[in-house]
Amino acid sequence: MRGIRATLAIAAVELRRFLADRSNIFFVFIFPLILVTVIGASFGDDGPTAKVAIAGGDTELRGDIVEQLTEEQSAQVSFAGADAIREQVARGRTDVGLVIRDEQAEAFADGEDAEVSVLVGAGATSQVAAQSVNAAVAGANARREQIAALSDDGRSEAEISAALDAAQEEVEPATLTVESDDQISEEFAGLAGQFDQGAASQLILFVFIASLTASATLIQARRYGVVGRVLSAPITTTQTIAGQALGRFAIAAFQGLYIIVATTLLFGVEWGSWLLALVVLAFFASVAAGAAMVLGSLVDNEGAAGGLGIGFGLVLGALGGCMYPLEFFGDTLRQVAHVTPHAWAYDAMAEVQRRNATLLDIAPDLAVLAGMALILLVAGAWALRRSMSRAM
């Protein structure tokens, strides 16, 4: 019992030393959330709103198109003169410009064919906005055709329009569901929000980096004789090594738990089963702790260890799907990615987060992570014991 308390005390000291380092405040608490925000804004489900500027008088044609754009296409509509719209499109201030001349609007009102001029910008969202404009024009045209088809019984256009509006409100339209055969779309289908994917990948990335950079405290403890003074107390070498390993695990787990809680509260991220998400975190944190033990025992300079930790963390994170989703990897590269623990943690977290997996579903991923953690922890303990023996 005394040995367990000593081990826990060493681990608690290591966690406090890590959190007391002010340089970690930005990278532990702020930077992960910034990356989650950036990734969510770039690849989230909610795309940017199309910006459409319209030139022309307040006519029936313009009103029908505006109604279709705002209500059906959720576009942002503004009004300006034709010359001003051309300048806006050229400068990228609007995605699409629509010019409706008076004679075109009059022809449309008289039931005749009419054409409108569309100016499409060069921005990344302009083509999508142009499709929204085309759909809005088609919708306005369909409305005109409905009125024309019903006008043969002698009713006025106003009565027919009112009847169509009433029917649209009272009749529930049929729903068309599209099932995609695209495997990548199916992989991401279970994500509930636009920040879910980024939160999971950054969790894996920063848990590993935080643990590796925290190897600096282990190096300091060796260089300044802290480990030797601990051994002078009634505590064994095994308990000291276990405390150091548990301290690396506590740092990694703290980083992961913070990201889970913060992204849930700030971004509404859905993690699936919290219990299973924490299980995946615990296994991956064990791998990160073992890697930190190896790095902290083999390197004698904390500055070099910090640089190596960030470098290895970024390279392995990129290869393991933390910067570019594994689903976009080719088959060969995806197989290569699974030499990293990140890829196995990524797969397990994806199953939990997107498909409500059970413990049995992610058991193979956890088994691989457990094997990696065991190898690294044994290697790190051996290296630390060896360095302690040399020091004594």
C-alpha positions in Angstrom: 0.0 0.0 0.0 2.8 2.4 0.8 4.5 1.6 -2.5 1.3 2.4 -4.4 1.0 5.8 -2.6 4.6 6.6 -3.4 4.0 5.7 -7.1 0.9 7.9 -7.2 2.8 10.7 -5.4 5.6 10.7 -8.0 3.0 10.7 -10.8 1.1 13.6 -9.3 4.4 15.6 -9.0 5.2 15.0 -12.6 1.7 16.2 -13.7 2.0 19.4 -11.5 5.5 20.1 -12.9 4.1 19.8 -16.5 1.1 22.1 -15.8 3.3 24.6 -13.9 5.4 25.2 -17.1 3.9 28.4 -18.6 5.1 27.5 -22.0 2.6 24.6 -22.0 -0.4 26.9 -21.5 -0.8 27.8 -25.2 0.0 24.4 -26.6 -2.1 22.4 -24.1 -5.2 24.6 -23.6 -5.5 27.0 -26.6 -3.7 25.6 -29.7 -5.7 22.3 -29.9 -9.0 24.3 -29.9 -7.7 26.6 -32.6 -7.0 23.7 -34.9 -10.4 22.1 -34.2 -12.0 25.4 -35.1 -10.0 25.7 -38.3 -10.6 22.1 -39.4 -14.3 22.4 -38.6 -14.7 25.6 -40.6 -12.8 24.1 -43.6 -14.3 20.7 -43.8 -17.5 20.9 -41.8 -21.0 20.0 -42.9 -22.1 23.6 -43.1 -20.7 25.1 -46.3 -20.4 28.8 -46.9 -23.5 30.7 -47.9 -23.7 31.7 -51.6 -23.5 35.4 -52.2 -25.7 36.7 -55.1 -26.0 40.3 -56.2 -29.0 41.2 -58.4 -29.4 44.2 -60.7 -32.9 45.2 -61.9 -36.1 46.8 -60.8 -38.5 45.4 -58.3 -40.4 43.2 -60.7 -42.3 40.0 -60.5 -39.4 38.1 -62.1 -36.9 39.5 -59.6 -39.2 38.7 -56.7 -39.7 35.1 -57.8 -35.9 34.6 -58.2 -35.2 36.2 -54.8 -37.8 34.1 -53.1 -36.2 30.9 -54.6 -32.7 32.0 -53.6 -33.5 32.9 -50.0 -36.0 30.3 -49.1 -35.0 27.3 -51.2 -31.2 27.9 -51.7 -30.4 29.8 -48.5 -28.4 32.3 -50.4 -27.4 35.8 -49.3 -29.0 38.2 -51.7 -28.0 41.9 -52.2 -29.1 44.5 -54.8 -27.0 47.0 -56.8 -26.6 48.4 -60.2 -25.2 46.4 -63.2 -21.8 48.2 -63.2 -21.5 47.9 -59.4 -22.2 44.2 -59.6 -19.6 43.6 -62.3 -17.0 45.3 -60.0 -18.1 43.2 -57.0 -17.8 40.0 -59.0 -14.4 41.0 -60.4 -13.1 41.8 -56.9 -14.5 38.6 -55.4 -16.9 40.5 -53.1 -19.8 38.4 -54.4 -20.0 35.0 -56.0 -22.5 35.5 -58.7 -24.1 38.6 -60.3 -27.5 38.5 -61.9 -28.6 41.3 -64.3 -32.4 41.5 -65.1 -33.2 44.2 -67.6 -36.7 45.8 -67.6 -37.7 44.3 -71.0 -36.8 40.8 -69.8 -38.9 41.3 -66.7 -41.9 42.5 -68.8 -41.6 39.6 -71.2 -41.6 37.2 -68.3 -44.7 38.9 -66.8 -46.5 38.6 -70.2 -45.8 34.8 -70.3 -43.1 35.1 -73.0 -39.6 33.7 -73.0 -37.0 35.8 -71.2 -33.2 35.6 -70.6 -31.2 37.0 -67.7 -27.4 37.6 -67.6 -25.3 35.8 -65.1 -21.8 36.8 -64.0 -19.8 34.1 -62.3 -16.8 35.0 -60.2 -13.5 33.1 -60.0 -13.7 32.2 -56.3 -13.8 28.7 -54.9 -17.5 29.0 -54.0 -18.7 30.8 -57.2 -19.5 27.6 -59.2 -21.6 26.3 -56.3 -23.3 29.7 -56.1 -24.0 29.6 -59.8 -25.7 26.3 -59.4 -27.9 27.9 -56.7 -28.8 30.7 -59.1 -29.7 28.2 -61.9 -31.9 26.3 -59.5 -33.6 29.5 -58.4 -34.3 30.5 -62.0 -35.6 27.0 -62.8 -37.8 27.2 -59.7 -39.2 30.6 -60.8 -39.8 29.3 -64.2 -41.6 26.2 -62.8 -43.9 28.5 -60.8 -44.7 30.4 -64.0 -45.6 27.2 -65.8 -47.9 26.1 -62.9 -49.8 29.4 -63.1 -50.0 29.1 -66.9 -51.3 25.6 -66.7 -54.1 26.5 -64.2 -55.2 29.7 -65.9 -57.4 28.0 -68.5 -60.4 27.8 -66.1 -60.9 31.5 -66.1 -59.4 32.2 -62.7 -57.1 35.2 -62.2 -53.4 34.9 -61.8 -53.6 36.3 -58.2 -56.2 33.6 -57.3 -54.0 30.9 -58.8 -50.9 32.1 -57.0 -52.7 32.3 -53.7 -54.0 28.8 -54.2 -50.5 27.5 -55.0 -49.1 29.1 -51.9 -51.9 27.6 -49.7 -51.3 24.2 -51.2 -47.6 24.4 -50.6 -48.2 25.2 -46.9 -50.9 22.5 -46.4 -49.5 19.6 -48.4 -46.5 17.9 -47.1 -44.1 17.3 -50.0 -42.6 13.9 -50.8 -39.1 13.4 -49.5 -36.4 12.0 -51.7 -33.6 10.4 -49.9 -30.3 9.8 -51.8 -28.2 6.9 -50.8 -24.6 7.3 -52.0 -22.5 4.3 -53.1 -19.4 6.3 -52.4 -17.3 4.6 -49.7 -15.8 7.8 -48.4 -19.2 9.4 -48.0 -20.3 6.3 -46.1 -17.3 6.5 -43.8 -18.1 10.0 -42.7 -21.9 9.6 -42.7 -22.1 9.0 -38.9 -20.5 12.4 -38.0 -23.1 14.5 -36.2 -21.4 17.9 -36.5 -18.9 19.8 -38.5 -16.3 19.8 -35.7 -16.4 16.1 -34.8 -13.8 14.9 -37.2 -11.3 17.7 -36.3 -11.8 17.1 -32.6 -11.0 13.4 -32.8 -7.9 13.8 -35.0 -6.5 16.6 -32.8 -7.2 14.6 -29.7 -4.9 11.9 -31.0 -2.3 14.3 -32.3 -1.9 16.4 -29.1 -2.1 13.5 -26.6 1.0 12.1 -28.2 2.8 15.4 -28.6 2.0 16.5 -25.0 3.4 13.3 -23.6 6.6 13.4 -25.7 7.3 17.0 -24.9 6.8 16.2 -21.2 9.7 13.9 -21.4 11.7 17.1 -20.6 10.7 16.8 -17.0 12.1 13.3 -16.8 15.4 14.5 -18.3 15.5 17.3 -15.7 14.8 14.9 -12.9 17.8 12.8 -14.1 20.2 15.7 -14.7 19.5 17.5 -11.4 19.6 14.5 -9.2 15.9 14.4 -8.3 15.7 10.7 -9.1 18.7 10.0 -6.9 17.1 11.9 -4.0 13.9 10.0 -4.5 15.7 6.7 -4.2 17.3 7.9 -1.0 13.8 7.7 0.5 12.2 4.4 1.5 11.1 3.7 -2.1 12.4 1.1 -4.6 13.7 1.6 -8.1 10.7 -0.2 -9.5 8.3 2.2 -7.7 10.3 5.2 -9.0 10.1 4.0 -12.6 6.4 3.1 -12.2 5.8 6.6 -10.9 7.6 8.2 -13.8 5.6 6.1 -16.3 2.4 6.9 -14.5 3.3 10.5 -14.6 3.7 10.4 -18.4 0.3 8.6 -18.6 -1.3 11.3 -16.4 0.0 14.1 -18.7 -1.3 12.4 -21.8 -4.7 11.5 -20.3 -5.1 15.0 -18.9 -4.5 16.5 -22.4 -7.0 14.1 -24.0 -9.7 14.6 -21.3 -9.4 18.4 -21.6 -9.9 18.2 -25.4 -12.9 15.9 -25.0 -14.6 18.1 -22.4 -13.7 21.5 -24.1 -14.8 20.5 -27.6 -18.1 19.0 -26.2 -18.9 22.2 -24.3 -17.7 24.7 -26.9 -18.5 23.0 -30.2 -21.1 20.4 -29.3 -18.9 17.6 -30.5 -20.5 14.1 -30.3 -18.1 11.5 -29.0 -20.5 8.6 -29.1 -20.1 6.5 -26.0 -18.0 8.6 -23.5 -17.0 5.4 -21.7 -15.6 3.8 -24.9 -14.0 7.1 -26.0 -12.2 7.3 -22.6 -11.1 3.6 -23.0 -9.5 4.4 -26.4 -7.9 7.5 -24.8 -6.5 5.4 -22.0 -4.9 2.8 -24.3 -3.5 5.5 -26.6 -2.2 7.5 -23.6 -0.4 4.4 -22.5 1.4 4.2 -25.8 2.3 7.9 -25.6 3.6 7.4 -22.1 5.8 4.6 -23.2 7.2 6.6 -26.1 7.9 9.5 -23.6 9.7 7.2 -21.3 12.0 6.0 -24.1 12.7 9.5 -25.3 13.2 10.9 -21.8 15.6 8.1 -20.9 17.7 8.1 -24.0 18.1 11.8 -24.6 20.1 13.9 -22.1 19.1 17.4 -23.2 15.5 18.6 -22.6 15.7 21.1 -25.5 16.6 18.3 -27.9 13.9 16.1 -26.4 11.3 18.8 -26.9 12.3 19.3 -30.6 12.4 15.5 -31.2 9.0 15.1 -29.4 7.3 17.7 -31.6 9.0 16.4 -34.7 8.1 12.8 -34.1 4.6 13.7 -33.0 3.9 15.7 -36.1 5.4 13.1 -38.5 3.6 10.2 -36.9 0.4 12.2 -36.6 0.4 13.1 -40.3 1.1 9.5 -41.3 -1.6 8.3 -38.8 -4.4 10.4 -40.2 -4.4 13.3 -37.7 -3.8 16.0 -40.4 -5.4 14.4 -43.4 -8.2 11.8 -42.8 -7.2 8.2 -43.3 -10.2 7.7 -45.5 -8.5 9.8 -48.2 -5.4 7.7 -48.2 -4.7 5.1 -50.9 -4.8 1.5 -50.0 -1.0 1.1 -49.8 -0.5 4.3 -47.8 -3.3 3.4 -45.5 -1.6 0.1 -44.7 1.7 1.9 -44.1 -0.1 4.3 -41.8 -1.0 1.5 -39.5 2.7 1.1 -38.4 1.8 4.1 -36.2 -0.4 3.9 -33.1 -2.2 7.0 -34.3 -3.9 5.1 -37.1 -5.2 2.4 -34.8 -6.5 5.0 -32.3 -8.0 6.9 -35.2 -9.9 3.8 -36.4 -11.1 3.0 -32.9 -12.3 6.5 -32.2 -14.0 6.6 -35.6 -15.9 3.5 -34.8 -17.0 4.9 -31.4 -17.8 8.4 -32.7 -19.5 7.6 -36.0 -21.0 4.1 -35.7 -21.8 3.6 -32.0 -19.4 0.7 -31.8 -19.3 -1.7 -28.9 -16.2 -2.7 -26.9 -16.1 -5.9 -29.0 -16.0 -3.9 -32.2 -12.9 -1.9 -31.3 -11.2 -4.8 -29.4 -8.7 -5.5 -32.3 -7.6 -1.9 -32.3 -7.2 -1.8 -28.6 -5.2 -5.0 -28.7 -2.7 -3.5 -31.1 -2.5 -0.4 -29.0 -2.0 -2.5 -25.8 0.9 -4.4 -27.5 2.6 -1.2 -28.6 2.2 0.3 -25.2 3.7 -2.8 -23.5 6.7 -2.8 -25.8 7.4 0.9 -25.3 6.8 0.9 -21.6 9.1 -2.1 -21.1 11.8 -0.4 -23.3 11.4 2.9 -21.5 11.6 1.3 -18.0 14.7 -0.6 -19.1 16.3 2.5 -20.4 15.5 4.6 -17.3 16.7 1.8 -15.0 20.0 1.7 -17.0 20.4 5.5 -16.8 19.8 5.4 -13.1 22.3 2.7 -12.6 25.0 4.7 -14.5 24.2 7.8 -12.4 24.7 5.8 -9.2 
